[in-house]
Amino acid sequence: MNQRKYTDKEKLAYLEKATEVGHSRARRELGYPSSWSTANDWAKAFNVTIALSDLKQKSSAFHQWYREEELLIAMQDIIDRGMEYINENQGLTPDEYKKVTEGVKRAVETMNLIQGKATTRTGAETADTTDAAIQNLTRAFEAAEQKVSEQRDPVQ
């Protein structure tokens, strides 16, 4: 493929025109370069910013919004299905329960990230006795050491 080499003078003339009217129109009016990608490479090489046309800016903003909305819907579906699975399957093993809750947690974190909310916490948090008791119960449950009390017969 025989590609034409452009001089710096031609590139600068193109970039001057493109800053006024945008890449697409400058390419049509001047007849070069053959691709938008080449034109964009020139702009980067000469450190020139070419503004997008109003239509392209609106299209880009709509595309970004649509993408974010679709991701939020998908993450909400994951959360809903995870919670349904936990509620419908009462006999989950600790490992299965942990896997499902980790998936739900990741979906919540992804939703927060998409929405620009904090996904991590920093600060001086101290554990209290309730935290220790919950951790002990969790460990006991995971180790299957928790004993289920026997059912009492209400009529004796």
N, C-alpha and C positions, 0 to 999 in steps of 0.2 A: 504494500500500500504506500503510495507516494503522497506524503503529507507536506503541505507547504509550510515553510518556516517563516515566521513573522519577525520583523525587526522590533526592537524596543520602541521605536518611534510609532510604529503601527499599533503596537499593544497599548501604548499610552494614549493614542488617539481614540482607540476603542474604549478604554477605561474612562476617558473624559466624557465621551458620549453616553456611556452606560450609567455614569453617576447622575446624568441629567434625566435619562429616559428609561433606565433599567436594562437588564441583559437582553431580554427577548427583542425589544424594539431596536436596540442598538445593533444587534446581530442582523435583524431584517434590513435596517437602513444601510449599514456598511457592507453587508454581505460576507462578513467574517466575524469571528472564527466559525468553524463548522459545527461546534457543539457548545452547549451551555457549560459543560464540565470544563472545557478548555478555557472559556471566558472566566469562569469562577477561579480556576487555577491562576490565571493572570492577575486577577484582583488580589488574591492571597499573596502572590509573589511580590506585588508592588504595594502591598498593605493598603489597599483601597477598599472601602466598604460600599457595596452597591445595595441600595434599599430595594426591598421587594415592592412590587406594585401593590396597590390597595387590595385588588382582588386576590392576589396571592397571599397577602397578609391575613385577609379574612378567611381564606380557605385553610391556611395553616392553623389558625386559631381554632376553627371549627373542627378540623381533623384532630387536634390535640384534645379538645373537649370531648369529642366523641370517643376517642381512645380511652380517656380517663373514665368516662361514664360506663363504658363496656367493662373495663377492669373492675370498677366498683361493684357492678352487678354480678360479675363472676365471683368476686370475693365474698359477697353476701350469700350467694348460692352455696359456696363451700362451707361457710359458717352454719347456714341453715341445715344442710345435709349432715354435717358433723354432729350437730346437736340432736337431730332426729335419730341418727345412728346410735348415739349414746342412750337416748331415751327408750328406743325400741329394743335394745340389746342389753338387758339388765345383767346378763351373765358374762360380761366382758372380763377378760383377765386383766391384771394390772398393766401388762405390757400393751395389750390392745387399747386399753383406755388411754394410756400415755400417748400412744401414736395418734389417736384421734384428736386428743386435746392439743397436741403439738401442731397438728394440721390446722385446727381452728385458730390457734394462737398466731400462726404464721399468716393466715388470712386476715386476721384483725390487724396485725402489724403492717401488712401490705396496704390495707385500706387506709390506715393512718398515714402511711408514707405518701400515698397518692393524694390524700387530702391536705398534705402539708402539716400534719400534726406530729407531735413528738412520738418517736418510736422507742426511745430509751429514757430511763430516769437516772439522774445523778443527784446525789445529795447524801447527807449523813442520816441514814436510817438505822435505827437500832431495833434489834429483836426483843420482843417482850415474852412473857411466859406463855401467852396464847400461841405465839408463833412456834415456840418450842414444842408445845403440846400437839399442834397441827402437824409439825414435821414428824414427831414420834408416831402419831396415828398413820400418817402416810407411809412411813417406813414399815410399820407393822402390817398394813394392808398389802403393800408390795411384797412383803416376805410371807404373806399368807399366815401370819401369826395371830391375827385377830380372830378371836373365838366368837362364834355366833351363839347367843344365849338360846337355850332350849325353849321351845314353844310351851307355854303353860296351858293346860286344859282349863277353860273358864268354869266348867262344871265339875265339881269334885264330890 
